Structure formats: C-alpha cells, structure tokens
Amino acid sequence: MDQKWLLFGLHEVDGVGWKTIDRIMKITHNLEQYVEYEKQGWFSPALLAQAGIRRDIAGRLQQTLSNTYLEKRIEAYRQEGISIVTRLDDDYPSLLEHADNPPWVLYYKGDLNLLKLPRIAIVGTRVPTAYGKYVAQQLGQELADSGFTVVSGMARGIDAAAHSGALSGCGRTIAVLGTGVERVYPPENRVLYQRILESGLVVSEYPLGSIVHPGRFPRRNRIIAGLSFGTVIVEAAERSGALITAGMAVDANRELFVVPGPITSPKSKGVLNLWGQFPVTPVWSAEGVEAGIKHYLTPEWREAMNARTGKSDTSMTRDRERSSAFDLLSEDERHILDVLANSPATVDELEAATKFPFGHLHSVLLSLLMKKKIEQKSGSYFQFITY
C-alpha cells in the first residue's frame, strides 16, 4: 500500500485523532517506512513514545494497516459510491490546506471539480425568520449565478436555504457534513441531499458508519470556513453555532460578511455582536460579496468561473451591474419586509409599526403582493414569502 492508503488507514482507526496523526506525520515523511520499521512495528517502544500512541491503539493500527484490511475497507467505500482524497493528493483543496487543522482525509460524493471554483460559505441559525430564509436563498442563487460555489453545512434553516438557492441558480453547492457522507442528517433534508448529489458535492472528514454526535458539528465548521474565500452569516442568535464558523473564518484569515437584520430580532443579536468582535463587512447581494474577496480572484479563478457559467467577462460584468431583487424594492417596501421578518402582521399592526398613511400602506402592500414578496393569509394577516 502506498502512503495515501496508509494515511487513510490511520484515519480509520478508532482512538487515533487529528493530533495523533499530526505527530506521526512529523516523525516520518514516509509512512511506508514507518509501517515496515521492524518486526515490532507499531509496538516499538521508541515509536510509541514519540507518537504518544497507547499500546492498545498500536495493536489496532497493526491490524488496520494490513493490506487485507485496507483492501476490504476501500471496497466498502466503493460499494457506497464514496471517493477519498487525502492531504497527500494533488486534488486536496489548497485553501483548506492553509486553514487551521485541515482534515487528513476527506470522504466525498459528487463533483470534486467544484473545489477548483471560488467558494463562499453561507451559514446561520437553524431556526431563521422568514426574512433570513429569503435572504439566504437569494444570496445562494446570486452567488451561484455569478460563478461561485456555495458552501454550507446542510443543517436546518439558513444552511438548507442557501443550498436550495444555489441549486435554483447554476447548481453549484458543497455540503460539509458532521456525519459520514452516506448518512443524511437531519433526515428531513433527504430530498435536498439528493439534489446536491446530482450537481454538487457532499464532503465529510468522518469515516463510513460514523454515528451522529453533537460534538462533530462544531468541528466540521472549520472545514466550511477553510474551504471558502469568505463566510456570510445571515442570521444568528447570541449562542448560534454559526458564530463558531465566523470565528474560524477569521482565524483562517478569510473574509467575514454579515447580512444586516432588524435590531429588534433575537436572530440578529449574534450577527450584531460580531461587529464588536471582528472586522466584518455588511452585504445584501452577491456583488457586495464579490467586492469583498476580489483580491482572491486571480485570472485563473475568474477563468474557471467563466467556464462554469458559460459567460464572457462582458456578460458577467453586465450581470454584476444589475441590482439584486432586494435592491429593486423601494425604501417603504423594505420597511414593511423588515416588520414582517419576525412574524406575520395585520394591516393595523403594520400601520402602527410603519406610521404610513392608510392609503399609502395599502398601495405598498399591493406592490409587494404583485412582486410576490409577501402573501395575504386569512384574518387579514400578511407574511413574508419563503420558497
């Protein structure tokens, strides 16, 4: 077995984590020599001491790194349609290589070529407002149509909305899972998972058969941030997991963007707090995101974007000059959508919140209904439309 598969074998051993593999890789630059060290192999006291490997784990390593076991395990992945890329491979994403604690092994299904396109992460709360869900979908679609790959975690809420928006655009999105790539979590995202597999990419650092564990989801956030030029936080409460991703993006020297939200919304508190902690850039369109990461966009990256979208530089410039759908709304229309961001409201409640004259309020509501930004429910309630 060559080094790639020996590294794969190390990664498969229960009890061998990122730090242990890091120590092993620093001790030797040739895993084949390390395995064939002597008859004692992994039981060598010197090697155990250097790598900090317990004797019981050394026994598992000796079994796992046998050709017979590795071939059996590799075949199990093939049968599941799962491919493998390691940090020893040329296909390993260079952006991730330069992030904190890059995974030694990535398991994936789908189009690995998406790792050759510029990538932007969109994350946020699992329980978004209608406003947050709408914005995540809109940004996902705009970014995909502009040639970017949208990265998120396929969680409920903002993550799912961002993936869906990208799929409604040019279909480029990457889901980074906190489980093995064969497992759909949460289960209600099964249809979304299948749609991503058709035109996107699903990746994970967790081996086949890994169980769902709460501690794995915060850890996978470093991959979301590390794969991307920048991370957009759409909505996040004060203790949202999306804030972990924000910190990891900053630690990896990547751009951090936030979507402005109503200051009265609990889902905006985490986002607003980021302003006091990190250098952030407020955005509300793909154009704003692209402006924030333009220093990353070398001619090679732009060529890859153009090839994927089938657009010339001229047509892409024209598209960027067009305002987003949200930008085309009037100030009064945006005001009403801000009010409806947290919950539906009646005409009387909207009149009290906006202070608009009764006749003007109805004309603005009619305009939003015609633009399909809101819908009217029974009891004269109006609510933000989500897709």
MOSULHU-V545317 format. One record per pair of residues at least 6 apart in sequence whose ideal C-beta (glycine too) atoms are under 8 Angstrom apart, sorted by the first residue. I is the first residue (numbers start at 0). J is the second residue. D is the distance in whole Angstrom. If there is no record, write none. Layout:
# MOSULHU-V545317
i=I j=J d=D
i=I j=J d=D
This chain:
# MOSULHU-V545317
i=0 j=8 d=7
i=0 j=31 d=8
i=0 j=64 d=8
i=0 j=66 d=6
i=0 j=69 d=6
i=1 j=31 d=7
i=2 j=29 d=7
i=2 j=30 d=5
i=2 j=31 d=6
i=2 j=87 d=6
i=3 j=85 d=5
i=3 j=87 d=5
i=3 j=88 d=6
i=4 j=69 d=6
i=4 j=73 d=7
i=5 j=30 d=4
i=5 j=31 d=7
i=5 j=34 d=6
i=5 j=64 d=6
i=5 j=69 d=8
i=6 j=20 d=7
i=6 j=30 d=6
i=6 j=85 d=5
i=6 j=86 d=7
i=6 j=87 d=6
i=6 j=103 d=6
i=6 j=104 d=7
i=7 j=69 d=7
i=7 j=72 d=8
i=7 j=73 d=8
i=7 j=83 d=6
i=7 j=85 d=6
i=7 j=104 d=6
i=8 j=60 d=8
i=8 j=63 d=5
i=8 j=64 d=5
i=8 j=68 d=8
i=8 j=69 d=5
i=8 j=72 d=8
i=9 j=15 d=6
i=9 j=20 d=5
i=9 j=23 d=7
i=9 j=30 d=8
i=9 j=60 d=7
i=9 j=63 d=8
i=9 j=64 d=7
i=9 j=103 d=8
i=10 j=20 d=7
i=10 j=85 d=8
i=10 j=103 d=5
i=10 j=104 d=4
i=10 j=206 d=7
i=11 j=63 d=6
i=11 j=72 d=6
i=11 j=206 d=6
i=12 j=56 d=7
i=12 j=59 d=5
i=12 j=60 d=6
i=12 j=63 d=5
i=13 j=59 d=7
i=14 j=53 d=8
i=14 j=55 d=8
i=14 j=56 d=5
i=14 j=59 d=7
i=15 j=52 d=8
i=15 j=56 d=6
i=15 j=59 d=8
i=15 j=60 d=7
i=17 j=100 d=6
i=17 j=102 d=8
i=17 j=103 d=7
i=19 j=50 d=7
i=19 j=51 d=7
i=19 j=52 d=7
i=20 j=103 d=5
i=22 j=49 d=7
i=22 j=50 d=5
i=22 j=51 d=6
i=23 j=30 d=8
i=23 j=33 d=7
i=23 j=50 d=5
i=24 j=30 d=8
i=24 j=103 d=8
i=26 j=33 d=7
i=26 j=46 d=8
i=26 j=49 d=5
i=26 j=50 d=6
i=27 j=33 d=4
i=33 j=46 d=8
i=34 j=40 d=7
i=34 j=41 d=8
i=34 j=64 d=5
i=36 j=43 d=6
i=36 j=46 d=7
i=37 j=43 d=6
i=40 j=61 d=6
i=41 j=47 d=8
i=41 j=52 d=7
i=41 j=57 d=4
i=41 j=58 d=8
i=41 j=60 d=5
i=41 j=61 d=5
i=41 j=64 d=8
i=42 j=54 d=7
i=42 j=57 d=6
i=42 j=58 d=8
i=42 j=61 d=7
i=46 j=52 d=7
i=47 j=53 d=8
i=47 j=54 d=7
i=47 j=57 d=6
i=52 j=60 d=7
i=62 j=68 d=6
i=63 j=69 d=7
i=73 j=83 d=8
i=75 j=207 d=6
i=76 j=82 d=8
i=76 j=83 d=6
i=76 j=106 d=7
i=76 j=207 d=6
i=79 j=181 d=5
i=79 j=207 d=6
i=80 j=108 d=6
i=81 j=106 d=5
i=81 j=107 d=7
i=81 j=108 d=6
i=81 j=180 d=6
i=81 j=181 d=6
i=81 j=207 d=6
i=82 j=106 d=7
i=82 j=107 d=6
i=82 j=108 d=7
i=82 j=111 d=7
i=83 j=104 d=6
i=83 j=105 d=7
i=83 j=106 d=6
i=83 j=107 d=8
i=84 j=90 d=5
i=84 j=91 d=6
i=84 j=104 d=8
i=84 j=105 d=5
i=84 j=107 d=7
i=84 j=111 d=7
i=85 j=91 d=7
i=85 j=103 d=6
i=85 j=104 d=5
i=85 j=105 d=8
i=86 j=96 d=7
i=86 j=101 d=6
i=86 j=102 d=8
i=86 j=103 d=6
i=86 j=104 d=8
i=90 j=111 d=6
i=90 j=114 d=7
i=91 j=105 d=7
i=92 j=114 d=4
i=92 j=226 d=6
i=94 j=118 d=7
i=94 j=225 d=7
i=94 j=226 d=6
i=94 j=227 d=7
i=94 j=228 d=7
i=95 j=101 d=5
i=95 j=102 d=7
i=95 j=222 d=7
i=95 j=225 d=5
i=95 j=226 d=5
i=97 j=225 d=8
i=97 j=251 d=7
i=98 j=221 d=7
i=98 j=222 d=8
i=98 j=224 d=7
i=98 j=225 d=3
i=98 j=226 d=8
i=98 j=247 d=8
i=98 j=251 d=4
i=99 j=221 d=6
i=99 j=225 d=7
i=99 j=247 d=7
i=99 j=250 d=6
i=99 j=251 d=6
i=100 j=221 d=6
i=101 j=225 d=6
i=102 j=204 d=4
i=102 j=222 d=6
i=103 j=204 d=8
i=104 j=204 d=6
i=104 j=206 d=8
i=105 j=202 d=5
i=105 j=203 d=7
i=105 j=204 d=6
i=106 j=179 d=7
i=106 j=180 d=5
i=106 j=202 d=7
i=106 j=203 d=5
i=106 j=204 d=7
i=106 j=205 d=7
i=106 j=206 d=7
i=106 j=207 d=7
i=107 j=180 d=6
i=107 j=200 d=6
i=107 j=201 d=6
i=107 j=202 d=4
i=107 j=203 d=8
i=108 j=180 d=5
i=108 j=181 d=8
i=108 j=196 d=6
i=108 j=200 d=7
i=108 j=201 d=5
i=109 j=195 d=7
i=109 j=196 d=5
i=109 j=199 d=6
i=109 j=200 d=4
i=109 j=201 d=6
i=110 j=198 d=7
i=110 j=199 d=7
i=110 j=200 d=5
i=111 j=200 d=7
i=113 j=148 d=5
i=113 j=171 d=6
i=113 j=173 d=6
i=113 j=199 d=7
i=113 j=200 d=5
i=114 j=173 d=8
i=114 j=200 d=7
i=114 j=226 d=7
i=115 j=303 d=6
i=116 j=146 d=7
i=116 j=147 d=7
i=116 j=148 d=5
i=116 j=171 d=7
i=116 j=300 d=8
i=116 j=303 d=5
i=116 j=304 d=6
i=116 j=307 d=6
i=117 j=146 d=7
i=117 j=147 d=5
i=117 j=148 d=7
i=117 j=228 d=6
i=117 j=292 d=7
i=117 j=295 d=7
i=117 j=296 d=6
i=117 j=300 d=5
i=117 j=303 d=7
i=117 j=304 d=6
i=118 j=147 d=7
i=118 j=148 d=5
i=118 j=149 d=8
i=118 j=150 d=5
i=118 j=173 d=7
i=118 j=226 d=5
i=118 j=227 d=5
i=118 j=228 d=6
i=119 j=142 d=5
i=119 j=147 d=5
i=119 j=148 d=8
i=119 j=149 d=6
i=119 j=150 d=7
i=119 j=227 d=6
i=119 j=228 d=6
i=119 j=229 d=6
i=119 j=230 d=8
i=119 j=231 d=7
i=119 j=288 d=6
i=119 j=292 d=7
i=120 j=149 d=8
i=120 j=150 d=4
i=120 j=151 d=6
i=120 j=223 d=5
i=120 j=224 d=6
i=120 j=226 d=7
i=120 j=227 d=4
i=120 j=229 d=7
i=120 j=230 d=4
i=120 j=231 d=7
i=120 j=244 d=7
i=120 j=248 d=7
i=121 j=135 d=6
i=121 j=138 d=6
i=121 j=139 d=6
i=121 j=142 d=8
i=121 j=149 d=6
i=121 j=150 d=8
i=121 j=151 d=5
i=121 j=157 d=7
i=121 j=158 d=8
i=121 j=161 d=4
i=121 j=230 d=8
i=121 j=231 d=5
i=121 j=233 d=6
i=122 j=151 d=6
i=122 j=152 d=6
i=122 j=157 d=6
i=122 j=158 d=6
i=122 j=161 d=8
i=122 j=220 d=8
i=122 j=223 d=7
i=122 j=230 d=7
i=122 j=231 d=7
i=122 j=232 d=6
i=122 j=233 d=7
i=122 j=241 d=5
i=122 j=244 d=5
i=123 j=131 d=6
i=123 j=135 d=6
i=123 j=156 d=7
i=123 j=157 d=3
i=123 j=158 d=7
i=123 j=161 d=8
i=123 j=232 d=6
i=123 j=233 d=4
i=123 j=234 d=5
i=123 j=235 d=6
i=123 j=239 d=7
i=123 j=241 d=5
i=124 j=131 d=7
i=124 j=156 d=5
i=124 j=157 d=6
i=124 j=233 d=8
i=124 j=234 d=5
i=124 j=235 d=5
i=124 j=236 d=6
i=124 j=239 d=5
i=124 j=241 d=6
i=124 j=266 d=6
i=124 j=269 d=8
i=125 j=154 d=5
i=125 j=155 d=4
i=125 j=156 d=4
i=125 j=157 d=8
i=125 j=158 d=8
i=125 j=240 d=8
i=126 j=155 d=7
i=126 j=156 d=6
i=126 j=266 d=8
i=127 j=135 d=7
i=127 j=156 d=5
i=127 j=157 d=5
i=127 j=160 d=7
i=127 j=233 d=7
i=127 j=234 d=5
i=127 j=266 d=6
i=128 j=234 d=7
i=128 j=260 d=8
i=128 j=264 d=6
i=128 j=266 d=5
i=128 j=340 d=5
i=128 j=341 d=5
i=128 j=342 d=8
i=128 j=383 d=8
i=129 j=339 d=7
i=129 j=340 d=6
i=129 j=382 d=6
i=129 j=383 d=4
i=129 j=384 d=8
i=129 j=385 d=5
i=130 j=234 d=8
i=130 j=260 d=7
i=130 j=261 d=8
i=130 j=264 d=8
i=130 j=336 d=7
i=130 j=337 d=7
i=130 j=339 d=7
i=130 j=340 d=3
i=130 j=341 d=8
i=130 j=383 d=6
i=131 j=156 d=8
i=131 j=157 d=6
i=131 j=160 d=8
i=131 j=233 d=5
i=131 j=234 d=4
i=131 j=258 d=8
i=131 j=260 d=7
i=131 j=266 d=6
i=131 j=340 d=7
i=132 j=156 d=7
i=132 j=157 d=7
i=132 j=160 d=5
i=132 j=385 d=5
i=133 j=160 d=8
i=133 j=383 d=6
i=133 j=384 d=7
i=133 j=385 d=6
i=133 j=386 d=8
i=134 j=233 d=6
i=134 j=258 d=5
i=134 j=283 d=7
i=134 j=325 d=7
i=135 j=157 d=5
i=135 j=160 d=4
i=135 j=161 d=5
i=135 j=164 d=6
i=135 j=233 d=5
i=135 j=234 d=8
i=136 j=160 d=5
i=136 j=161 d=7
i=136 j=163 d=6
i=136 j=164 d=4
i=136 j=167 d=7
i=136 j=385 d=8
i=136 j=386 d=6
i=137 j=164 d=6
i=137 j=323 d=7
i=137 j=324 d=6
i=137 j=325 d=6
i=138 j=161 d=7
i=138 j=164 d=7
i=138 j=231 d=6
i=138 j=233 d=7
i=138 j=258 d=8
i=138 j=282 d=8
i=138 j=284 d=7
i=138 j=285 d=6
i=138 j=288 d=7
i=139 j=149 d=5
i=139 j=160 d=7
i=139 j=161 d=4
i=139 j=162 d=7
i=139 j=163 d=7
i=139 j=164 d=3
i=139 j=165 d=4
i=139 j=167 d=8
i=139 j=168 d=7
i=139 j=172 d=7
i=140 j=164 d=4
i=140 j=165 d=7
i=140 j=167 d=5
i=140 j=168 d=4
i=141 j=164 d=8
i=141 j=168 d=7
i=141 j=284 d=6
i=141 j=285 d=4
i=141 j=286 d=8
i=141 j=323 d=6
i=142 j=149 d=5
i=142 j=165 d=7
i=142 j=168 d=8
i=142 j=285 d=5
i=142 j=288 d=7
i=143 j=149 d=6
i=143 j=164 d=7
i=143 j=165 d=4
i=143 j=166 d=8
i=143 j=168 d=3
i=143 j=169 d=5
i=143 j=170 d=7
i=143 j=171 d=5
i=143 j=172 d=7
i=144 j=168 d=4
i=144 j=169 d=6
i=144 j=285 d=8
i=144 j=308 d=7
i=144 j=318 d=7
i=145 j=285 d=5
i=145 j=289 d=6
i=145 j=304 d=7
i=145 j=308 d=8
i=145 j=315 d=7
i=145 j=318 d=7
i=145 j=319 d=7
i=146 j=169 d=8
i=146 j=301 d=8
i=146 j=303 d=8
i=146 j=304 d=3
i=146 j=305 d=7
i=146 j=307 d=6
i=146 j=308 d=5
i=146 j=310 d=7
i=146 j=315 d=7
i=147 j=171 d=7
i=147 j=285 d=7
i=147 j=288 d=8
i=147 j=289 d=8
i=147 j=304 d=7
i=148 j=165 d=8
i=148 j=171 d=4
i=148 j=172 d=7
i=148 j=173 d=6
i=149 j=161 d=6
i=149 j=162 d=7
i=149 j=164 d=7
i=149 j=165 d=4
i=149 j=171 d=7
i=149 j=172 d=5
i=149 j=173 d=7
i=150 j=172 d=7
i=150 j=173 d=5
i=150 j=175 d=7
i=150 j=223 d=6
i=150 j=226 d=5
i=150 j=227 d=5
i=151 j=157 d=8
i=151 j=158 d=4
i=151 j=159 d=8
i=151 j=161 d=5
i=151 j=162 d=6
i=151 j=172 d=7
i=151 j=173 d=8
i=151 j=174 d=7
i=151 j=175 d=7
i=151 j=223 d=7
i=152 j=158 d=5
i=152 j=174 d=7
i=152 j=175 d=5
i=152 j=176 d=7
i=152 j=177 d=7
i=152 j=216 d=7
i=152 j=219 d=7
i=152 j=220 d=7
i=152 j=223 d=6
i=153 j=159 d=7
i=153 j=162 d=6
i=153 j=174 d=4
i=153 j=175 d=8
i=153 j=176 d=6
i=153 j=184 d=8
i=153 j=188 d=6
i=153 j=191 d=7
i=153 j=192 d=7
i=153 j=195 d=7
i=153 j=201 d=8
i=154 j=185 d=7
i=154 j=216 d=8
i=155 j=185 d=6
i=155 j=187 d=7
i=155 j=188 d=7
i=157 j=233 d=5
i=157 j=234 d=6
i=157 j=241 d=7
i=159 j=188 d=6
i=159 j=191 d=6
i=160 j=385 d=8
i=161 j=172 d=8
i=161 j=233 d=8
i=162 j=172 d=5
i=162 j=174 d=6
i=162 j=191 d=6
i=162 j=195 d=6
i=162 j=199 d=8
i=163 j=191 d=7
i=163 j=386 d=7
i=165 j=171 d=6
i=165 j=172 d=4
i=165 j=199 d=8
i=166 j=172 d=6
i=166 j=194 d=5
i=166 j=195 d=7
i=166 j=198 d=7
i=166 j=199 d=7
i=167 j=386 d=8
i=169 j=307 d=7
i=169 j=308 d=6
i=170 j=197 d=8
i=170 j=198 d=4
i=170 j=199 d=7
i=171 j=198 d=7
i=171 j=199 d=6
i=171 j=307 d=7
i=172 j=195 d=6
i=172 j=199 d=4
i=172 j=200 d=8
i=173 j=199 d=6
i=173 j=200 d=5
i=173 j=201 d=8
i=173 j=202 d=6
i=173 j=226 d=7
i=174 j=192 d=7
i=174 j=195 d=5
i=174 j=199 d=7
i=174 j=200 d=7
i=174 j=201 d=5
i=174 j=202 d=7
i=175 j=202 d=6
i=175 j=203 d=7
i=175 j=219 d=5
i=175 j=222 d=5
i=175 j=223 d=5
i=175 j=226 d=7
i=176 j=182 d=7
i=176 j=184 d=7
i=176 j=201 d=6
i=176 j=202 d=7
i=176 j=203 d=4
i=176 j=205 d=7
i=176 j=219 d=7
i=177 j=184 d=7
i=177 j=203 d=7
i=177 j=205 d=7
i=177 j=211 d=8
i=177 j=212 d=8
i=177 j=215 d=4
i=177 j=216 d=4
i=177 j=218 d=7
i=177 j=219 d=4
i=178 j=184 d=5
i=178 j=203 d=7
i=178 j=205 d=6
i=178 j=209 d=6
i=178 j=210 d=8
i=178 j=211 d=6
i=178 j=215 d=7
i=179 j=203 d=6
i=179 j=205 d=5
i=179 j=206 d=6
i=179 j=207 d=5
i=179 j=208 d=6
i=179 j=209 d=4
i=180 j=201 d=5
i=180 j=202 d=7
i=180 j=203 d=5
i=181 j=207 d=6
i=181 j=208 d=8
i=182 j=209 d=7
i=182 j=211 d=7
i=183 j=189 d=5
i=183 j=192 d=5
i=184 j=211 d=6
i=192 j=201 d=7
i=195 j=201 d=6
i=202 j=222 d=7
i=203 j=209 d=8
i=203 j=219 d=7
i=204 j=219 d=7
i=204 j=222 d=7
i=205 j=215 d=6
i=209 j=215 d=8
i=216 j=240 d=7
i=217 j=240 d=6
i=217 j=243 d=5
i=220 j=240 d=7
i=220 j=243 d=5
i=220 j=244 d=4
i=220 j=247 d=6
i=221 j=247 d=5
i=221 j=251 d=8
i=223 j=230 d=7
i=223 j=244 d=6
i=223 j=247 d=8
i=224 j=230 d=5
i=224 j=244 d=5
i=224 j=247 d=4
i=224 j=248 d=4
i=224 j=250 d=8
i=224 j=251 d=6
i=224 j=253 d=6
i=225 j=247 d=7
i=225 j=251 d=5
i=225 j=253 d=8
i=227 j=248 d=7
i=227 j=253 d=6
i=228 j=253 d=6
i=228 j=254 d=6
i=228 j=292 d=4
i=228 j=295 d=5
i=229 j=248 d=7
i=229 j=253 d=6
i=229 j=254 d=3
i=229 j=255 d=7
i=229 j=256 d=6
i=229 j=288 d=7
i=229 j=291 d=6
i=229 j=292 d=5
i=230 j=244 d=6
i=230 j=245 d=6
i=230 j=248 d=4
i=230 j=253 d=6
i=230 j=254 d=7
i=230 j=255 d=6
i=230 j=256 d=7
i=231 j=256 d=4
i=231 j=257 d=7
i=231 j=258 d=7
i=231 j=282 d=7
i=231 j=288 d=6
i=232 j=241 d=5
i=232 j=242 d=8
i=232 j=244 d=8
i=232 j=245 d=5
i=232 j=255 d=7
i=232 j=256 d=7
i=232 j=257 d=5
i=232 j=258 d=7
i=232 j=269 d=8
i=232 j=270 d=6
i=232 j=273 d=7
i=233 j=258 d=5
i=233 j=270 d=8
i=234 j=241 d=8
i=234 j=258 d=7
i=234 j=260 d=6
i=234 j=264 d=8
i=234 j=266 d=4
i=234 j=267 d=7
i=234 j=269 d=8
i=234 j=270 d=7
i=235 j=241 d=4
i=235 j=242 d=6
i=235 j=245 d=8
i=235 j=266 d=7
i=235 j=268 d=8
i=235 j=269 d=3
i=235 j=270 d=5
i=235 j=273 d=8
i=236 j=265 d=6
i=236 j=266 d=6
i=236 j=268 d=6
i=236 j=269 d=5
i=237 j=265 d=8
i=237 j=268 d=5
i=237 j=269 d=5
i=237 j=272 d=7
i=238 j=269 d=7
i=239 j=269 d=5
i=241 j=269 d=7
i=242 j=269 d=5
i=242 j=272 d=8
i=242 j=273 d=7
i=245 j=255 d=6
i=245 j=273 d=6
i=245 j=277 d=7
i=246 j=277 d=8
i=248 j=254 d=7
i=248 j=255 d=5
i=249 j=255 d=6
i=249 j=277 d=5
i=249 j=278 d=8
i=254 j=280 d=7
i=254 j=291 d=5
i=254 j=292 d=5
i=255 j=273 d=7
i=255 j=277 d=6
i=255 j=278 d=7
i=255 j=279 d=5
i=255 j=280 d=7
i=256 j=279 d=7
i=256 j=280 d=5
i=256 j=281 d=7
i=256 j=282 d=5
i=256 j=287 d=7
i=256 j=288 d=6
i=256 j=291 d=6
i=257 j=270 d=5
i=257 j=273 d=6
i=257 j=274 d=7
i=257 j=279 d=5
i=257 j=280 d=7
i=257 j=281 d=6
i=257 j=282 d=7
i=258 j=270 d=7
i=258 j=281 d=7
i=258 j=282 d=6
i=258 j=283 d=6
i=259 j=270 d=8
i=259 j=281 d=5
i=259 j=283 d=7
i=260 j=266 d=7
i=260 j=267 d=4
i=260 j=270 d=6
i=260 j=271 d=8
i=260 j=340 d=7
i=261 j=267 d=6
i=261 j=337 d=5
i=261 j=340 d=5
i=261 j=341 d=7
i=262 j=271 d=7
i=263 j=341 d=7
i=264 j=340 d=6
i=264 j=341 d=5
i=266 j=341 d=8
i=273 j=279 d=5
i=280 j=287 d=7
i=280 j=291 d=5
i=281 j=287 d=8
i=282 j=288 d=5
i=282 j=291 d=7
i=283 j=323 d=7
i=283 j=325 d=6
i=283 j=326 d=7
i=284 j=322 d=7
i=284 j=323 d=4
i=284 j=325 d=7
i=284 j=326 d=6
i=285 j=319 d=8
i=285 j=323 d=7
i=286 j=319 d=5
i=286 j=323 d=7
i=289 j=296 d=8
i=289 j=319 d=7
i=296 j=304 d=8
i=301 j=312 d=8
i=304 j=315 d=7
i=305 j=311 d=7
i=305 j=312 d=7
i=305 j=315 d=7
i=308 j=315 d=7
i=310 j=318 d=7
i=325 j=333 d=8
i=328 j=336 d=7
i=328 j=367 d=8
i=328 j=370 d=8
i=328 j=372 d=7
i=329 j=363 d=8
i=329 j=366 d=8
i=331 j=353 d=8
i=331 j=355 d=7
i=331 j=359 d=8
i=331 j=363 d=5
i=332 j=363 d=6
i=332 j=366 d=6
i=332 j=367 d=6
i=332 j=370 d=8
i=332 j=372 d=7
i=334 j=353 d=6
i=335 j=349 d=6
i=335 j=353 d=6
i=335 j=363 d=6
i=335 j=364 d=7
i=335 j=367 d=6
i=335 j=373 d=8
i=336 j=367 d=7
i=336 j=372 d=6
i=336 j=373 d=7
i=336 j=383 d=6
i=338 j=344 d=6
i=338 j=348 d=8
i=338 j=349 d=6
i=338 j=352 d=5
i=338 j=353 d=6
i=339 j=349 d=8
i=339 j=373 d=6
i=339 j=381 d=6
i=339 j=382 d=6
i=339 j=383 d=5
i=340 j=383 d=6
i=342 j=382 d=8
i=343 j=376 d=6
i=343 j=380 d=4
i=343 j=381 d=6
i=343 j=382 d=4
i=344 j=352 d=7
i=344 j=380 d=7
i=344 j=381 d=6
i=344 j=382 d=8
i=345 j=378 d=7
i=345 j=379 d=5
i=345 j=380 d=6
i=345 j=381 d=8
i=346 j=360 d=7
i=346 j=361 d=8
i=346 j=364 d=8
i=346 j=379 d=6
i=346 j=381 d=8
i=349 j=355 d=8
i=349 j=360 d=6
i=349 j=364 d=7
i=349 j=381 d=7
i=350 j=357 d=6
i=350 j=360 d=6
i=353 j=360 d=7
i=355 j=363 d=7
i=364 j=373 d=7
i=364 j=381 d=6
i=367 j=373 d=5
i=368 j=374 d=7
i=368 j=375 d=7
i=371 j=384 d=6
i=372 j=383 d=7
i=372 j=384 d=6
i=373 j=381 d=5
i=373 j=382 d=6
i=373 j=383 d=6
i=373 j=384 d=6
i=374 j=381 d=7
i=374 j=382 d=6
i=374 j=384 d=5
i=375 j=381 d=6
i=376 j=382 d=6
